[in-house]
Amino acid sequence: MHQPVRQTHGEAEEAISLPLQVLCLAIFVFAVAGVMLFGDNDPGQFGDVPITMLTLFEVATLEMWLPIMYNSADIVGIDKQPIRDASKGMEMFYVCFIIVGGFFPLNLFVGVTIEKFSSMQEKNKGGVFLTPEQHEWQKVQKIIGSVWPNKE
């Protein structure tokens, strides 16, 4: 009876999977690069790939990412006092990651989701989540709305 919902559910999962795969790939690639470039200087955030992926996921959400970037940029080396803005490469790393790992997958996710929803809506004649009975009721309401009384 609710077959349109089941059909659209599978199509929506397919549409969302590509942007999620791109995001996971971007986080993994930047995590490996971060461990290779900054792992010795900042083992707390770039010590190994899983910790780095967790750090980059937090940065990709754009929640509290500035303190993480500033702490990374101030690191000089192991057992040395931090110096403000000592590592400009860290700042560029974070900015590049936010562009590639944050904004691009977000725009891809929103674009694919809206496109898929629009195509499903056109395919199902305006009602993606409507049952056949609801489609019939919608048609009757359109017919009733288009009929005007005679003025005699």
N, C-alpha and C positions, 0 to 999 in steps of 0.2 A: 504494500500500500504506500510506503514511503520510499519508493525506489529512487526518485530523483535525488534525495538526500544522500543515499548510499553511493550513487554514481558520482556526484559532485565531490564527495569526501575523498575518494581516490584520486580524482583529478587535482584537487587542491593540494594533496600530499605530493604529487608529482611536481607541481608548480613550485612548491616551497623547497623541495629537496636541492635544486641547483644552487640557489643563493646560499643555503646553509653549507653545502659542500665547498663553495668558493670561500666562505668565511673561515671554515675549518682549515682549508689549505693555506690561506693567507696567514692565519695564526701559527700554523705549524712551520711555514717557511721563515717567518720573522722570528719565531722562537729558536730555530736552529741557528739563524744568523746572529741573534742576540747572544746565544751561548758562546758561539765562536768568537764574536767580537768583544763582548763585555763580561764574560763569565769569570775571568780572573779578578777583575776589579770590583764586581758587584755580585758576589755569590748568593746573596740573599734574594735577589730578584732574577738573576741570570745564571744561577748555579748549574741547573740541569734543565732539560727540555720541558718536563711537566711543570716545574715551578715557573718557568718562563712563559709557558702557554697560559697558566693561570693569571700571571701578571698582565699579559697582553690581552686576555679576555676582559679583565677589569678595565684596562685602558680603552678597549674597543667600545665598552658601554658608556664611555665619557663621564663616568662617575668617579670623582676623586683621582683623576689621572695626573693632575698638575703636581701634587706633592710627590708622586712616584717619579715623575720626570725630573723635578728639581733635585730630589735625593740622588738620582742616578747621575745627573749632570755635575753634581758637586763632588763625586767620588774621584779621588786621585789614585789610590792604590790600596793594597792590603796593609793594614796597621799604620795608615797615615791619616792625618786629620783632613777632613773635607775642606776644599777650597771652592768658593762660590763660582759657578759656571766654569769649572776647570775642563769639562769635557763637552765641547759643542757637538761632537758626533752623536752623543746620546740624545740631545735635543732633536737633531735632525732625524734620528732613528724613530723617535716617538711621533714626530710630525708626519713622516712618511707612512708609518704604520697606521696612524689615524685616517689618513687619506685612503690608503689601500685596504686596510682592514676594518675601518669603521664606516666611512661615508659611502664607498663604492658598493659593498655588499648590502648596506641598508637601502640605497637607491635601487639596486638590483632586486632586492626582496620586495620592496613596495611596488616597483614597476611590474614585476612578474605576477604578483598577487592581484593587482588591479586588472591587468590584462586578462588573466585567467578568469577572474570573476566576471568581467565584461563578456568574454566569449561564452561562458556558461550561461549567463543571463540571456544573451541573444539566442543561444541554442534552445533554451527552455522557455522562450517567448516571455521574458520579463520576470519570471519567478523561479529562481534557482532552487529554493527550498519549499516549493509548493507541491502539494499532492495533486493528482488529477481532479479530484473534487474541488479543490481550491481554485484550480485553473478555470473550471467551469463556472464557479461562483464569480470569479473575476470577469469573465466574458459577459455574464448576465448583468453585472454591475455597469460595465461599459455600455451595453445596449440600453439599459435603463437611463443612464446618464446622457445618452445621445438623443433620446426621444424628447421632443418639445410638445407641450400641449397646444391644441388648435385654439386660435383666438377668433371666436365667432360671435 
